[in-house]
Amino acid sequence: MAKSTFERRQERTRRRLRKRSDRPRLSVFRSHEHIYAQIIDDSRGVTVAAASSIEKDVRAGLKSGGNKAAAAVVGKAIAERAKAAGVTAVVFDRGAYAFHGRIKALAEAAREAGLSF
């Protein structure tokens, strides 16, 4: 079966990121209702840290899980959890999503909270 345009864009992004395999990968997924982020160490095949707008502590005070405000809160949470796990530098895997809107809000919040990419 042929791959969708989304899957091809996602593979193209990940192929470019493999060149920097010395760092863990900050992978982002967004749905209509929520946004999810996880830091993955591809060399060991483990998730180091994760955060999403579904979690109760992240959702506190948010009107919706699928807007820029929620993305910023998730970005700050993933950066704090990464620092607690000893990760300070990552590569940003935006998947097949364009770098604007919620994806950009998450990235900027993670950078402000001390994660470098």
C-alpha positions, -999 to +999 in steps of 0.1 A: +000+000+000+013+035-009+023+058+019+004+089+026+018+124+021+019+128+058+039+096+063+064+106+036+069+141+052+074+124+086+100+100+073+118+128+055+121+148+088+133+118+108+159+110+081+174+144+085+174+141+123+194+108+122+225+127+113+225+141+149+220+108+167+243+119+195+213+137+211+179+124+223+149+134+201+121+156+213+092+142+193+059+160+191+024+147+181-007+168+179-043+158+176-073+181+173-079+179+211-045+175+226-007+178+221+019+153+232+057+154+236+083+128+245+120+127+246+133+095+231+168+081+233+170+062+199+203+046+207+188+027+237+152+027+224+137+042+255+115+072+263+134+094+288+106+119+295+070+126+284+043+152+288+009+158+273-021+180+276-041+150+288-024+149+322-043+164+351-014+184+365-006+199+330-043+206+323-049+225+355-061+260+345-063+253+308-095+259+288-086+234+261-059+209+255-056+217+218-045+254+217-013+273+219-016+279+256-018+242+262+012+236+239+033+261+259+024+244+292+034+210+277+066+225+264+076+238+298+066+205+315+087+184+290+117+207+296+115+204+334+111+166+332+140+163+307+163+184+331+153+161+359+163+131+338+197+147+330+189+158+294+197+193+284+202+191+246+179+174+221+170+175+184+135+187+177+114+162+158+083+181+145+072+151+125+052+161+094+039+192+111+049+227+099+068+248+125+040+272+134+011+275+157+010+249+185+043+232+174+061+265+176+046+274+209+057+241+224+092+245+211+096+281+223+083+272+258+108+243+260+136+266+250+126+292+276+125+265+303+161+255+295+161+228+269+185+235+240+179+226+204 
